[in-house]
């Protein structure tokens, strides 16, 4: 079992990696000459895909709840997917 300090160090490292990744994603987004979709809009799209049962008028509150419940690893995965989407869109011109 890991000590609290070891767990805290792992979280600190993941948070640093997440910050770096989000900064790179933001930079890609700012450089993109495509139909702009920001990271939050991308996450909202993912939420609607994953939670199709949520009614339209409930989406804002349900999305906020969903955002509070996702893990750092999930955010990293979504950020990587978002960056790939922006990159591929830029390749298409």
C-alpha positions in Angstrom: 0.0 0.0 0.0 1.3 3.4 -0.9 1.9 6.0 1.7 -0.1 9.3 1.6 3.0 11.1 0.5 3.6 8.7 -2.4 0.0 9.1 -3.5 0.2 12.9 -3.2 3.4 12.9 -5.3 1.6 10.8 -8.0 -1.3 13.2 -8.1 1.1 16.2 -8.3 2.9 14.6 -11.2 -0.4 13.8 -13.0 -1.6 17.3 -12.4 1.6 18.8 -13.8 1.2 16.5 -16.9 -2.4 17.5 -17.3 -1.6 21.2 -17.1 1.1 20.8 -19.7 -1.2 18.8 -22.0 -4.0 21.3 -21.6 -1.6 24.2 -22.4 -0.5 22.4 -25.6 -4.1 21.7 -26.5 -5.0 25.4 -26.0 -2.0 26.4 -28.2 -3.2 24.0 -30.9 -6.7 25.4 -30.7 -5.5 29.0 -31.0 -3.4 28.1 -34.0 -6.2 26.2 -35.7 -7.7 27.7 -38.9 -10.8 25.5 -38.6 -14.2 25.9 -37.3 -13.4 26.7 -33.8 -14.5 24.3 -31.1 -13.1 24.9 -27.7 -12.2 22.2 -25.3 -15.3 22.7 -23.1 -17.6 22.4 -26.2 -15.8 19.2 -27.1 -16.3 17.8 -23.6 -20.0 18.8 -23.9 -20.2 16.8 -27.1 -18.6 13.8 -25.4 -21.0 14.1 -22.5 -24.0 14.0 -24.8 -22.6 11.0 -26.6 -22.0 9.1 -23.3 -25.2 10.2 -21.6 -27.9 10.2 -24.4 -30.7 9.7 -21.9 -30.2 13.3 -20.5 -32.9 15.6 -21.7 -31.9 18.8 -23.4 -33.1 21.1 -20.7 -31.1 19.1 -18.1 -27.8 19.0 -20.0 -26.1 22.1 -18.4 -26.6 20.8 -14.8 -25.9 17.2 -15.7 -22.7 18.3 -17.6 -21.5 20.2 -14.5 -22.1 17.1 -12.4 -20.3 14.9 -15.0 -17.3 17.2 -15.0 -17.0 17.0 -11.3 -17.0 13.2 -11.4 -14.5 12.5 -14.2 -10.9 11.6 -13.2 -7.7 13.2 -14.2 -6.9 10.3 -16.4 -10.2 10.7 -18.2 -9.5 14.4 -18.7 -6.1 13.6 -20.1 -7.7 11.0 -22.5 -10.3 13.6 -23.7 -7.6 16.3 -24.1 -5.5 13.9 -26.3 -8.6 13.0 -28.4 -9.4 16.8 -28.7 -5.8 17.5 -29.8 -6.0 14.8 -32.4 -9.3 16.1 -33.7 -7.8 19.6 -34.1 -4.6 18.3 -35.7 -6.5 16.1 -38.2 -8.8 19.1 -39.0 -5.8 21.2 -39.7 -4.3 18.6 -42.0 -7.4 18.6 -44.1 -6.9 22.3 -44.5 
